[in-house]
């Protein structure tokens, strides 16, 4: 009888200890489903995803791409509903709307949309801002290593010089490069079919100067000294300039390739409510600030801009001057036939 009482007492004490331990531990976030994010590489800090999951219990599954065309192909070749949110650029959003690949945003679920500067809303690709929520903006510009380049670079035409053989890193993006070459010839970013012949010839003339094509982390080739000049995204330039005074940004006289990337909801998205919650979270000033501090593109969130440090605001590669934006051009939705021509030019170029 005493033995039974002793065992019972031990069991009771153990139960109390387990209960107290459970009460003293921090409660974990309640699991609330998931959301599938399809986004550019080097664009979303892991800390932001962790903060969202910790607060909401919603797990973010992130998949990445390196170009608009890569994104579109993967969406079309995947089962409907494979992705909830994507982050395409302006001209691609226009195409995706036409092809019925997007669903409209429920703005009533995103009050933080008021944080976006109105200049980024109701643009040519989405006139009523029904499908896209601005995420980040920017351009493709030139980065120069001042210790390797003695002349003052002001024009994209200068990088064609034979002395820069195997000295360039460029984005692995045919819309950017064809656009830059076209503007160097005095044409618009998207040349006519007739002008494409001259663009093709000049594009081939640039080939000997290309060391590598990289859209994921092109700043790396500049930072490790592999290349002296780059045609890369502005945030990559800003990061390189933060790391070394050897680098400077150059906005070519001919103008720059501009972009506005938007968060969009894909047709057939399975986690639509969680997707709206994620977009609302991203538009918080402090969250948007976190993104810009790690990937310093031009931020369309005016509330976030207000709390970003002077190092961001004073870096022209991040906080691009208004006159540069005014002079730049956005790519347009040129149609399937023109894209076939671009693709043929690019295929020949990269051989």
C-alpha positions, 0 to 999 in steps of 0.5 A, a space after each residue: 500500500 505504501 509502495 503504491 502511494 509512493 508511486 502515485 506521488 511520483 507520478 503526480 509530481 512528474 505531471 506537475 513538473 511537465 505542466 509547469 515546464 509547458 507553462 514557462 516555455 514561450 508559445 509557438 506561433 499558431 500554424 495558419 497555412 502557407 503562401 507561395 512566393 515567386 520572386 527575383 533572386 536577391 530581392 527578399 531578405 530571409 529575416 522578413 520571411 521569418 518575421 512574417 511567419 513568427 507573427 502570423 504563423 503563415 509559412 512562406 515558400 519562396 521560389 526564385 527566378 532571374 528574368 521576367 521571361 524565366 518567370 513567365 515560362 515557369 508559371 505557364 509550365 506549372 500546375 495552376 495554383 502552384 504560385 500565389 504571388 509573383 513579382 514581375 516588372 511593368 511590361 510583363 504585368 501588362 502581358 500577364 493581364 492580357 493572357 489572363 494569368 492574374 487576379 485582381 487585388 482586393 484593396 480593402 485587405 491592403 490598407 497599407 497601400 496608402 504608403 505607396 507614393 502615388 507616382 508609382 500607381 496607375 501606370 501604363 501597364 496597370 492603369 487602375 492599379 487593379 492587379 499590381 502593388 509596387 514592390 521596388 523600382 529602379 534601373 540598369 546603369 553602368 558601374 565603373 571601377 575607377 582604379 581600372 578605368 582612366 577615362 570619364 565614362 558618360 555614354 554606353 558607346 564608350 564601353 565598345 572600345 577594344 581596350 575593354 576587351 573581356 572587361 564587362 559584366 552584363 545582366 543576363 537579360 536580353 531586354 536590358 542589353 538590346 535596349 541599351 544598345 538601341 539607345 546607344 544608336 539613338 533609337 528608343 529602348 524598343 527599336 522598330 523591326 527595321 532598326 533591329 538590323 543595326 542593333 544586331 550588328 552593334 550588339 555583335 560588336 560588343 561581344 568581345 568585351 563581355 567577360 560574363 553574363 550574370 543577373 543573380 549577383 553581377 556585383 561580385 565580378 566587380 568586387 573581386 576585380 574580374 571586370 572593370 565595367 558593368 551594366 547591372 541593376 542599381 541596387 547591385 551598384 549601390 551595394 558595391 559603392 557601400 563596400 568600396 570607394 573604387 566604384 561609381 555609378 554612371 547613368 548613360 547620356 542616352 538614358 537608362 532602362 527603367 523598371 517598376 516591379 509589382 507584387 501580383 496575385 496569380 490566377 488560381 492562387 490557392 492561398 489568396 487570403 494569406 497572400 493579401 496578408 503578406 502584401 499588407 505586411 510587406 508594405 509596412 514602413 519598417 518592413 519595407 525599410 528592412 528590404 531596402 537596407 539589404 537590397 537598396 533599390 529605389 523604394 516606392 514606399 514613401 513611408 519607408 523612405 522617410 525612415 531610411 538612413 542617410 546612407 541610402 538617401 545619399 547614394 545616387 544608385 539607390 535614390 536615383 536623381 529625378 532627372 535620370 528617371 525622366 530621361 529613362 525609358 520603360 520597356 513595352 509589351 512588343 508582341 510575340 513576333 518582336 519577341 521572337 526577333 529579340 530571342 533570335 538575336 540573343 541566341 546568336 549573341 550568346 553562342 
